[in-house]
Amino acid sequence: MSVSADAVATEPSADLAALIGARICHDLVSPVGAISNGVELLSLAGAAPSGPELSLVSESCASAEARLRFYRLAFGTPSSAEVIAAGEIARLAAGYLADTRLALDWRADEALPRGEVQLGFLALMCADAALPRGGAVQVTRAGGRWHVAAEGPRLAADPAVWAQLSAPGPAEGLAPSQVEFLFLGLRAAAAGRRPETRLGERDLALTV
């Protein structure tokens, strides 16, 4: 069966990107986890020398696995039928920021549908991107919405990029490291929400 160019052109870009992201994360999580388990078994069996080199491999695998699991929710396809436990949500968020200079205060303590978790994780990524020198971020929920407050020694927030949250437009001009802004804008719009932002010199507030 052939697929016409018109059919490809009308494919929902956000949904297609989510499917691609979910597939990549799904296929990479297992081998990364296997490497980590293999290193641990070698260490226990005494077949590999212990030391900083082995620790570095183990820590890198753990970090990669944590980020892949986080990205799988942040960039995957939302499903209202799947509910994520509160503890798992908090664990994934903490794992994402484990190797950064951003201290996380995660105060959302309820099980949530996958699509709702996606909005929160994308909002967290936006805050992280705005604080390249580190800082602190607090994530709460109230009134059925996410509230992210962050501060640090320096805020790097391009107003044009942050405008993608409330008025998502073409991806041209966005760097790969800024894709979460456009994706959050698209997902929020699909959920009937309009993100609200406040950008200061050293702090920011984001409600989704």
CYANA upper distance limits for C-alpha pairs under 8 A (distance plus 0.5 A):
  3 VAL  CA      7 ALA  CA      7.09
  3 VAL  CA      8 VAL  CA      7.76
  4 SER  CA      8 VAL  CA      7.11
  5 ALA  CA      9 ALA  CA      6.61
  6 ASP  CA     10 THR  CA      6.78
  7 ALA  CA     11 GLU  CA      6.97
 11 GLU  CA     16 LEU  CA      7.67
 12 PRO  CA     16 LEU  CA      6.69
 13 SER  CA     17 ALA  CA      6.51
 14 ALA  CA     18 ALA  CA      6.62
 14 ALA  CA    183 PHE  CA      7.48
 14 ALA  CA    186 LEU  CA      7.51
 14 ALA  CA    187 ARG  CA      8.34
 15 ASP  CA     19 LEU  CA      6.74
 15 ASP  CA     77 THR  CA      7.29
 16 LEU  CA     20 ILE  CA      6.80
 17 ALA  CA     21 GLY  CA      6.56
 17 ALA  CA     75 PHE  CA      8.22
 18 ALA  CA     22 ALA  CA      6.52
 18 ALA  CA     75 PHE  CA      5.78
 18 ALA  CA     76 GLY  CA      4.94
 18 ALA  CA     77 THR  CA      5.64
 19 LEU  CA     23 ARG  CA      6.63
 19 LEU  CA     76 GLY  CA      6.55
 19 LEU  CA     77 THR  CA      6.57
 20 ILE  CA     24 ILE  CA      6.74
 20 ILE  CA     76 GLY  CA      8.34
 21 GLY  CA     25 CYS  CA      6.69
 21 GLY  CA     71 TYR  CA      8.26
 21 GLY  CA     72 ARG  CA      7.30
 21 GLY  CA     75 PHE  CA      6.21
 21 GLY  CA     76 GLY  CA      6.21
 22 ALA  CA     26 HIS  CA      6.44
 22 ALA  CA     71 TYR  CA      8.45
 22 ALA  CA     72 ARG  CA      5.72
 22 ALA  CA     73 LEU  CA      8.27
 22 ALA  CA     75 PHE  CA      7.14
 22 ALA  CA     76 GLY  CA      4.98
 22 ALA  CA     77 THR  CA      7.45
 23 ARG  CA     27 ASP  CA      6.62
 24 ILE  CA     28 LEU  CA      6.71
 25 CYS  CA     29 VAL  CA      6.49
 25 CYS  CA     68 LEU  CA      5.99
 25 CYS  CA     69 ARG  CA      7.54
 25 CYS  CA     71 TYR  CA      7.50
 25 CYS  CA     72 ARG  CA      6.03
 26 HIS  CA     30 SER  CA      7.84
 26 HIS  CA     72 ARG  CA      7.65
 27 ASP  CA     31 PRO  CA      8.15
 28 LEU  CA     32 VAL  CA      6.72
 28 LEU  CA     68 LEU  CA      8.00
 29 VAL  CA     33 GLY  CA      6.56
 29 VAL  CA     65 GLU  CA      6.31
 29 VAL  CA     68 LEU  CA      6.73
 29 VAL  CA     69 ARG  CA      7.58
 30 SER  CA     34 ALA  CA      6.59
 31 PRO  CA     35 ILE  CA      6.71
 32 VAL  CA     36 SER  CA      6.94
 32 VAL  CA     61 CYS  CA      6.61
 32 VAL  CA     64 ALA  CA      7.72
 32 VAL  CA     65 GLU  CA      6.65
 33 GLY  CA     37 ASN  CA      6.71
 33 GLY  CA     61 CYS  CA      7.51
 33 GLY  CA     62 ALA  CA      8.08
 33 GLY  CA     65 GLU  CA      6.86
 34 ALA  CA     38 GLY  CA      6.46
 35 ILE  CA     39 VAL  CA      6.70
 35 ILE  CA     61 CYS  CA      7.59
 36 SER  CA     40 GLU  CA      6.85
 36 SER  CA     57 VAL  CA      8.26
 36 SER  CA     58 SER  CA      6.17
 36 SER  CA     61 CYS  CA      6.06
 36 SER  CA     62 ALA  CA      7.36
 37 ASN  CA     41 LEU  CA      6.70
 38 GLY  CA     42 LEU  CA      6.67
 39 VAL  CA     43 SER  CA      6.69
 39 VAL  CA     54 LEU  CA      7.97
 39 VAL  CA     57 VAL  CA      8.30
 39 VAL  CA     58 SER  CA      7.24
 40 GLU  CA     44 LEU  CA      6.74
 40 GLU  CA     58 SER  CA      8.11
 41 LEU  CA     45 ALA  CA      6.55
 42 LEU  CA     46 GLY  CA      6.55
 42 LEU  CA     47 ALA  CA      5.59
 42 LEU  CA     48 ALA  CA      5.98
 43 SER  CA     47 ALA  CA      6.79
 43 SER  CA     48 ALA  CA      6.06
 43 SER  CA     49 PRO  CA      7.63
 43 SER  CA     50 SER  CA      7.16
 49 PRO  CA     54 LEU  CA      7.81
 50 SER  CA     54 LEU  CA      6.40
 50 SER  CA     55 SER  CA      8.14
 51 GLY  CA     55 SER  CA      6.84
 52 PRO  CA     56 LEU  CA      6.45
 53 GLU  CA     57 VAL  CA      6.97
 54 LEU  CA     58 SER  CA      6.77
 55 SER  CA     59 GLU  CA      6.49
 56 LEU  CA     60 SER  CA      6.47
 57 VAL  CA     61 CYS  CA      6.65
 58 SER  CA     62 ALA  CA      6.68
 59 GLU  CA     63 SER  CA      6.60
 60 SER  CA     64 ALA  CA      6.60
 61 CYS  CA     65 GLU  CA      6.54
 62 ALA  CA     66 ALA  CA      6.61
 63 SER  CA     67 ARG  CA      6.73
 63 SER  CA     95 GLY  CA      7.70
 63 SER  CA     96 TYR  CA      8.30
 63 SER  CA     98 ALA  CA      8.03
 63 SER  CA     99 ASP  CA      7.77
 64 ALA  CA     68 LEU  CA      6.62
 65 GLU  CA     69 ARG  CA      6.76
 66 ALA  CA     70 PHE  CA      6.78
 66 ALA  CA     92 LEU  CA      7.18
 66 ALA  CA     95 GLY  CA      5.77
 66 ALA  CA     96 TYR  CA      6.65
 67 ARG  CA     71 TYR  CA      6.49
 67 ARG  CA     92 LEU  CA      8.42
 67 ARG  CA     95 GLY  CA      7.22
 67 ARG  CA     96 TYR  CA      5.64
 68 LEU  CA     72 ARG  CA      6.51
 69 ARG  CA     73 LEU  CA      7.32
 69 ARG  CA     92 LEU  CA      7.54
 70 PHE  CA     74 ALA  CA      6.68
 70 PHE  CA     92 LEU  CA      6.06
 70 PHE  CA     93 ALA  CA      7.40
 70 PHE  CA     95 GLY  CA      8.24
 70 PHE  CA     96 TYR  CA      6.84
 70 PHE  CA    121 PHE  CA      8.28
 71 TYR  CA     75 PHE  CA      6.06
 71 TYR  CA     76 GLY  CA      7.81
 72 ARG  CA     76 GLY  CA      5.62
 73 LEU  CA     77 THR  CA      8.13
 73 LEU  CA     78 PRO  CA      8.26
 73 LEU  CA    114 ARG  CA      7.71
 73 LEU  CA    117 VAL  CA      7.81
 73 LEU  CA    118 GLN  CA      6.20
 73 LEU  CA    121 PHE  CA      8.24
 74 ALA  CA    117 VAL  CA      8.10
 74 ALA  CA    118 GLN  CA      5.14
 74 ALA  CA    119 LEU  CA      7.84
 74 ALA  CA    121 PHE  CA      6.04
 74 ALA  CA    122 LEU  CA      6.28
 75 PHE  CA    118 GLN  CA      7.77
 75 PHE  CA    183 PHE  CA      8.49
 77 THR  CA    115 GLY  CA      8.29
 78 PRO  CA    114 ARG  CA      5.95
 78 PRO  CA    115 GLY  CA      4.77
 78 PRO  CA    118 GLN  CA      7.57
 79 SER  CA    113 PRO  CA      7.65
 79 SER  CA    114 ARG  CA      6.08
 79 SER  CA    115 GLY  CA      6.36
 80 SER  CA    113 PRO  CA      5.97
 80 SER  CA    114 ARG  CA      6.69
 80 SER  CA    115 GLY  CA      6.72
 81 ALA  CA    113 PRO  CA      7.51
 81 ALA  CA    114 ARG  CA      8.36
 82 GLU  CA    113 PRO  CA      6.19
 82 GLU  CA    114 ARG  CA      6.24
 83 VAL  CA    111 ALA  CA      6.93
 83 VAL  CA    112 LEU  CA      5.79
 83 VAL  CA    113 PRO  CA      4.69
 83 VAL  CA    114 ARG  CA      6.23
 84 ILE  CA     88 GLU  CA      7.22
 84 ILE  CA     89 ILE  CA      7.12
 84 ILE  CA    111 ALA  CA      6.00
 84 ILE  CA    112 LEU  CA      5.94
 84 ILE  CA    113 PRO  CA      6.55
 84 ILE  CA    114 ARG  CA      6.69
 84 ILE  CA    117 VAL  CA      8.24
 85 ALA  CA     89 ILE  CA      6.85
 85 ALA  CA    110 GLU  CA      7.61
 85 ALA  CA    111 ALA  CA      4.93
 85 ALA  CA    112 LEU  CA      7.31
 86 ALA  CA     90 ALA  CA      6.82
 86 ALA  CA    108 ALA  CA      7.95
 86 ALA  CA    109 ASP  CA      5.81
 86 ALA  CA    110 GLU  CA      5.30
 86 ALA  CA    111 ALA  CA      4.94
 86 ALA  CA    112 LEU  CA      7.68
 87 GLY  CA     91 ARG  CA      6.58
 87 GLY  CA    109 ASP  CA      7.96
 88 GLU  CA     92 LEU  CA      6.63
 89 ILE  CA     93 ALA  CA      6.76
 89 ILE  CA    111 ALA  CA      8.46
 89 ILE  CA    117 VAL  CA      7.86
 90 ALA  CA     94 ALA  CA      6.63
 90 ALA  CA    106 TRP  CA      7.07
 90 ALA  CA    108 ALA  CA      8.15
 90 ALA  CA    109 ASP  CA      8.41
 91 ARG  CA     95 GLY  CA      6.58
 92 LEU  CA     96 TYR  CA      6.74
 93 ALA  CA     97 LEU  CA      7.25
 93 ALA  CA    106 TRP  CA      8.44
 93 ALA  CA    121 PHE  CA      7.62
 94 ALA  CA     98 ALA  CA      6.40
 94 ALA  CA    104 LEU  CA      7.40
 97 LEU  CA    101 ARG  CA      8.30
 97 LEU  CA    102 LEU  CA      7.12
 97 LEU  CA    103 ALA  CA      8.15
 97 LEU  CA    104 LEU  CA      7.92
100 THR  CA    134 GLY  CA      7.74
101 ARG  CA    133 ARG  CA      7.47
101 ARG  CA    134 GLY  CA      4.87
101 ARG  CA    135 GLY  CA      7.04
102 LEU  CA    128 ASP  CA      7.69
102 LEU  CA    131 LEU  CA      8.27
102 LEU  CA    134 GLY  CA      5.12
102 LEU  CA    135 GLY  CA      5.34
102 LEU  CA    136 ALA  CA      5.80
102 LEU  CA    137 VAL  CA      7.44
103 ALA  CA    134 GLY  CA      8.25
103 ALA  CA    135 GLY  CA      6.75
103 ALA  CA    136 ALA  CA      5.10
103 ALA  CA    137 VAL  CA      6.73
104 LEU  CA    136 ALA  CA      6.54
104 LEU  CA    137 VAL  CA      5.68
104 LEU  CA    138 GLN  CA      6.56
104 LEU  CA    139 VAL  CA      8.37
105 ASP  CA    136 ALA  CA      8.15
105 ASP  CA    137 VAL  CA      6.64
105 ASP  CA    138 GLN  CA      5.08
105 ASP  CA    139 VAL  CA      6.84
106 TRP  CA    138 GLN  CA      6.39
106 TRP  CA    139 VAL  CA      5.51
106 TRP  CA    140 THR  CA      7.21
107 ARG  CA    138 GLN  CA      7.80
107 ARG  CA    139 VAL  CA      6.26
107 ARG  CA    140 THR  CA      5.47
107 ARG  CA    141 ARG  CA      8.03
108 ALA  CA    139 VAL  CA      7.18
108 ALA  CA    140 THR  CA      5.54
108 ALA  CA    141 ARG  CA      6.17
112 LEU  CA    116 GLU  CA      6.73
112 LEU  CA    117 VAL  CA      6.84
113 PRO  CA    117 VAL  CA      6.93
114 ARG  CA    118 GLN  CA      6.72
115 GLY  CA    119 LEU  CA      7.15
116 GLU  CA    120 GLY  CA      7.10
117 VAL  CA    121 PHE  CA      6.64
118 GLN  CA    122 LEU  CA      6.62
119 LEU  CA    123 ALA  CA      6.67
119 LEU  CA    146 TRP  CA      8.36
119 LEU  CA    184 LEU  CA      6.97
119 LEU  CA    187 ARG  CA      7.67
119 LEU  CA    188 ALA  CA      7.50
119 LEU  CA    208 VAL  CA      7.70
120 GLY  CA    124 LEU  CA      6.73
120 GLY  CA    146 TRP  CA      6.59
120 GLY  CA    208 VAL  CA      8.18
121 PHE  CA    125 MET  CA      6.78
122 LEU  CA    126 CYS  CA      6.85
122 LEU  CA    180 GLU  CA      6.40
122 LEU  CA    181 PHE  CA      8.12
122 LEU  CA    183 PHE  CA      8.35
122 LEU  CA    184 LEU  CA      6.39
123 ALA  CA    127 ALA  CA      6.94
123 ALA  CA    148 VAL  CA      7.69
123 ALA  CA    184 LEU  CA      7.62
123 ALA  CA    206 LEU  CA      7.84
123 ALA  CA    208 VAL  CA      8.03
124 LEU  CA    128 ASP  CA      6.71
124 LEU  CA    139 VAL  CA      8.30
124 LEU  CA    148 VAL  CA      7.62
125 MET  CA    129 ALA  CA      6.65
125 MET  CA    180 GLU  CA      7.26
126 CYS  CA    130 ALA  CA      6.99
126 CYS  CA    178 GLN  CA      8.50
126 CYS  CA    180 GLU  CA      7.02
126 CYS  CA    181 PHE  CA      6.87
127 ALA  CA    131 LEU  CA      7.24
127 ALA  CA    137 VAL  CA      7.99
127 ALA  CA    148 VAL  CA      8.12
127 ALA  CA    150 ALA  CA      7.09
127 ALA  CA    204 LEU  CA      8.23
128 ASP  CA    132 PRO  CA      7.78
129 ALA  CA    156 ALA  CA      8.27
129 ALA  CA    177 SER  CA      8.45
129 ALA  CA    178 GLN  CA      8.23
130 ALA  CA    155 LEU  CA      6.10
130 ALA  CA    156 ALA  CA      5.30
130 ALA  CA    157 ALA  CA      5.78
131 LEU  CA    135 GLY  CA      7.14
131 LEU  CA    151 GLU  CA      8.10
131 LEU  CA    152 GLY  CA      6.85
131 LEU  CA    154 ARG  CA      7.03
131 LEU  CA    155 LEU  CA      5.91
131 LEU  CA    156 ALA  CA      6.67
132 PRO  CA    154 ARG  CA      8.18
132 PRO  CA    155 LEU  CA      8.15
132 PRO  CA    156 ALA  CA      7.58
133 ARG  CA    152 GLY  CA      7.68
133 ARG  CA    153 PRO  CA      7.28
133 ARG  CA    154 ARG  CA      7.14
134 GLY  CA    152 GLY  CA      6.49
134 GLY  CA    153 PRO  CA      7.88
135 GLY  CA    150 ALA  CA      7.80
135 GLY  CA    151 GLU  CA      6.13
135 GLY  CA    152 GLY  CA      4.48
135 GLY  CA    153 PRO  CA      7.27
136 ALA  CA    150 ALA  CA      6.08
136 ALA  CA    151 GLU  CA      6.07
136 ALA  CA    152 GLY  CA      6.87
137 VAL  CA    148 VAL  CA      7.47
137 VAL  CA    149 ALA  CA      6.15
137 VAL  CA    150 ALA  CA      4.60
137 VAL  CA    151 GLU  CA      7.07
138 GLN  CA    148 VAL  CA      6.27
138 GLN  CA    149 ALA  CA      5.76
138 GLN  CA    150 ALA  CA      6.76
139 VAL  CA    146 TRP  CA      7.67
139 VAL  CA    147 HIS  CA      6.30
139 VAL  CA    148 VAL  CA      5.17
139 VAL  CA    149 ALA  CA      7.14
140 THR  CA    146 TRP  CA      6.57
140 THR  CA    147 HIS  CA      5.71
140 THR  CA    148 VAL  CA      7.07
141 ARG  CA    145 ARG  CA      6.08
141 ARG  CA    146 TRP  CA      5.27
141 ARG  CA    147 HIS  CA      6.32
142 ALA  CA    146 TRP  CA      7.30
142 ALA  CA    147 HIS  CA      7.88
145 ARG  CA    207 THR  CA      7.32
145 ARG  CA    208 VAL  CA      6.08
146 TRP  CA    206 LEU  CA      8.44
146 TRP  CA    207 THR  CA      5.99
146 TRP  CA    208 VAL  CA      5.58
147 HIS  CA    205 ALA  CA      7.83
147 HIS  CA    206 LEU  CA      6.36
147 HIS  CA    207 THR  CA      5.04
147 HIS  CA    208 VAL  CA      7.16
148 VAL  CA    205 ALA  CA      6.15
148 VAL  CA    206 LEU  CA      5.53
148 VAL  CA    207 THR  CA      6.78
149 ALA  CA    203 ASP  CA      7.99
149 ALA  CA    204 LEU  CA      6.35
149 ALA  CA    205 ALA  CA      5.03
149 ALA  CA    206 LEU  CA      7.00
150 ALA  CA    203 ASP  CA      6.03
150 ALA  CA    204 LEU  CA      5.89
150 ALA  CA    205 ALA  CA      7.03
151 GLU  CA    155 LEU  CA      8.08
151 GLU  CA    202 ARG  CA      6.06
151 GLU  CA    203 ASP  CA      4.53
151 GLU  CA    204 LEU  CA      6.91
152 GLY  CA    202 ARG  CA      6.06
152 GLY  CA    203 ASP  CA      6.96
153 PRO  CA    202 ARG  CA      6.53
154 ARG  CA    201 GLU  CA      7.51
154 ARG  CA    202 ARG  CA      5.69
155 LEU  CA    200 GLY  CA      8.10
155 LEU  CA    201 GLU  CA      6.44
155 LEU  CA    202 ARG  CA      5.42
155 LEU  CA    203 ASP  CA      7.03
157 ALA  CA    161 VAL  CA      8.14
157 ALA  CA    162 TRP  CA      7.69
157 ALA  CA    199 LEU  CA      8.04
158 ASP  CA    162 TRP  CA      6.86
159 PRO  CA    163 ALA  CA      6.49
160 ALA  CA    164 GLN  CA      7.58
161 VAL  CA    165 LEU  CA      8.49
161 VAL  CA    174 LEU  CA      7.94
161 VAL  CA    178 GLN  CA      7.95
161 VAL  CA    181 PHE  CA      7.32
162 TRP  CA    166 SER  CA      8.48
162 TRP  CA    181 PHE  CA      7.01
163 ALA  CA    167 ALA  CA      6.50
163 ALA  CA    168 PRO  CA      7.79
164 GLN  CA    168 PRO  CA      4.71
164 GLN  CA    169 GLY  CA      6.91
164 GLN  CA    181 PHE  CA      6.36
164 GLN  CA    182 LEU  CA      5.71
164 GLN  CA    185 GLY  CA      6.35
165 LEU  CA    181 PHE  CA      6.26
165 LEU  CA    182 LEU  CA      6.75
165 LEU  CA    184 LEU  CA      6.70
165 LEU  CA    185 GLY  CA      4.48
165 LEU  CA    186 LEU  CA      8.18
165 LEU  CA    188 ALA  CA      8.46
165 LEU  CA    194 ARG  CA      8.12
165 LEU  CA    195 PRO  CA      6.54
166 SER  CA    185 GLY  CA      6.40
166 SER  CA    194 ARG  CA      6.09
166 SER  CA    195 PRO  CA      6.11
166 SER  CA    196 GLU  CA      7.84
167 ALA  CA    185 GLY  CA      7.28
168 PRO  CA    182 LEU  CA      6.12
168 PRO  CA    185 GLY  CA      5.80
168 PRO  CA    186 LEU  CA      6.65
169 GLY  CA    182 LEU  CA      7.89
171 ALA  CA    182 LEU  CA      7.80
174 LEU  CA    178 GLN  CA      6.53
174 LEU  CA    179 VAL  CA      7.35
175 ALA  CA    179 VAL  CA      7.36
178 GLN  CA    182 LEU  CA      8.08
179 VAL  CA    183 PHE  CA      6.68
180 GLU  CA    184 LEU  CA      6.30
181 PHE  CA    185 GLY  CA      6.71
182 LEU  CA    186 LEU  CA      6.75
183 PHE  CA    187 ARG  CA      6.60
184 LEU  CA    188 ALA  CA      6.31
185 GLY  CA    189 ALA  CA      6.61
185 GLY  CA    194 ARG  CA      8.36
185 GLY  CA    195 PRO  CA      7.97
186 LEU  CA    190 ALA  CA      6.72
187 ARG  CA    191 ALA  CA      6.78
188 ALA  CA    192 GLY  CA      6.80
188 ALA  CA    193 ARG  CA      5.57
188 ALA  CA    194 ARG  CA      6.86
188 ALA  CA    195 PRO  CA      7.60
188 ALA  CA    208 VAL  CA      7.68
189 ALA  CA    193 ARG  CA      5.86
189 ALA  CA    194 ARG  CA      6.87
193 ARG  CA    208 VAL  CA      7.32
194 ARG  CA    208 VAL  CA      7.26
195 PRO  CA    206 LEU  CA      7.50
195 PRO  CA    207 THR  CA      6.07
195 PRO  CA    208 VAL  CA      5.04
196 GLU  CA    206 LEU  CA      6.23
196 GLU  CA    207 THR  CA      5.61
196 GLU  CA    208 VAL  CA      7.11
197 THR  CA    204 LEU  CA      7.82
197 THR  CA    205 ALA  CA      6.11
197 THR  CA    206 LEU  CA      5.06
197 THR  CA    207 THR  CA      7.00
198 ARG  CA    204 LEU  CA      5.98
198 ARG  CA    205 ALA  CA      5.59
198 ARG  CA    206 LEU  CA      7.09
199 LEU  CA    203 ASP  CA      6.87
199 LEU  CA    204 LEU  CA      5.06
199 LEU  CA    205 ALA  CA      7.18
200 GLY  CA    204 LEU  CA      6.23
